[in-house]
Amino acid sequence: MEDVGLTKEGLEESVRLPIYMVDFYRKSLSEIVRLLKENNKPVKRVAWNSTLMAVSNIAEKGLLFVFSILIARKFGARSCGDFFTAFVFVNIVFVFIDFGLVRIVTREVAIDHHSAGKYCGNMLGIRIASVIFAMLAIVLILPVCNFSYEVNTSVFILSAYAVLLYLSHPFVAVFRAVEKMRLISYMIIADRLTTLILSFALILGGFDLLYVETSFLLGGLIRILIGTVSYIKIIGPVRFMFDVIFWKRLLKESYLIGLFITLLLLYFRVDTLLLSFLGYGSSEIGLYNAAYNIFVVMSLPAMSFSMATFPVFSRFYCENGNHRRQYEIVSLVLIIIVGVTVAAIIYVLAEPIILLLYGSEFQEATGILKMLTVGSLFTSINWFMHSLFTAASLVKELVIIVLGATIFNAVLNIALIPSMASKGAAIATCFTEFVAVLSFLFFFYKTVSVRSVAGERVDI
């Protein structure tokens, strides 16, 4: 039989490869450190602000994850499923009124700080009109969905919280523009900690889940309060403006980003709603979301890395630097190494993790979690590609890919869920993430290579 083992040359190559990767990563870190050590205050400020945003993002999603563990252990799979059905439903309805305004207002106010009052006031006006529309949509759509009483009540509680959240967005946009990221961190962390502490107290007091969910309302009020007081202190009085002509200009500029945000939420959360609409009960939805929440947490390192390195890549694309491709590869290799490591650990320890976090009632979620760990590697790569596409001004291509992936994911879920239930949803998620990775890599390197050959500058 022919020897198919490694040759001496192959062995040497396999040893050189990780050394090459480590050296690549060392050089990229050295470049980032060099940028920070330069007497360049804007670069240092961007790095610090990016770190604050990453910490805020981790705190927001991490504390929500802890909340989901609390309700799962106390109230069981069925109640957990009711909560996440309502949570996803509200998020999907409200994301349609997002319009991507935060990024547009941030950009305009960053250019001219004196315009903060005008942009914030009009964004508040748009938000008031849009949340009224969203609440009317919920009242009209909810009876058609045939949800249980518990889910319907949760929808209205969480909708009230969503109203507070969306009304805080104008403050977030202005704080980003004037580079007061710490204020955004205060808003988010105070909101989530208040929610978590109050919910824990209500659980200890023996209250049922619907009462526990009202803790979100106090958290949202505190978020609004911190945002309002901080805005008054650094900008001035809060004014509501209803300049319809100005609204049209804002919405015309922001619709594409809003479409991307909408598609992204549908892409990640449509499986939960389809499980409900295709006749599976709250217990099945609870099992799936128990595993899915861990899947979301697994992507946090990649999300944080993408946020922290975004300014560096923006600089590379703006300058069209010669070393850009090197840092793309280094970062991608790092994302893969971390992703594979995290996925392997979670896969091996899936059952102990499920039992530790959720209890024996959720043991069936172990198989779902193992499936999702496979997709987590692709998800990590996709978060990084989102950052690269934005830095390279490939927003239209980004929307096209996410739209295609969202449709593909929905069709695959509809095909697999009837016969495989939540495991079918997990398989659909993994396969969609894989297809998205291939699409991102193809579009990105083809587009950037064409621009490079043509000598076109990649502007931000």
Secondary structure, DSSP 4 states (H G I P E B T S, - for coil): ----S--HHHHHHHHHHHHHHHHHHHHHHHHHHHHHHSS-HHHHHHHHHHHHHHHHHHHHHHHHHHHHHHHHHHHHHHHHHHHHHHHHHHHHHHHTTTTTHHHHHHHHHHH-GGGHHHHHHHHHHHHHHHHHHHHHHHHHHHHHHT--HHHHHHHHHHHHHHHHHHHHHHHHHHHHHTT-HHHHHHHHHHHHHHHHHHHHHHHHTT--HHHHHTHHHHHHHHHHHHHHHHHHHHT--------HHHHHHHHHHHHHHHHHHHHHHHHHHHHHHHHHHTT--HHHHHHHHHHHHHHHHHTHHHHHHHHHHHHHHHHHHHHT-TTHHHHHHHHHHHHHHHHHHHHHHHHHTHHHHHHHHH-GGGTTHHHHHHHHHHHHHHHHHHHHHHHHHHHTT-HHHHHHHHHHHHHHHHHHHHHHHHHHHHHHHHHHHHHHHHHHHHHHHHHHHHHHHHHHHHT-----
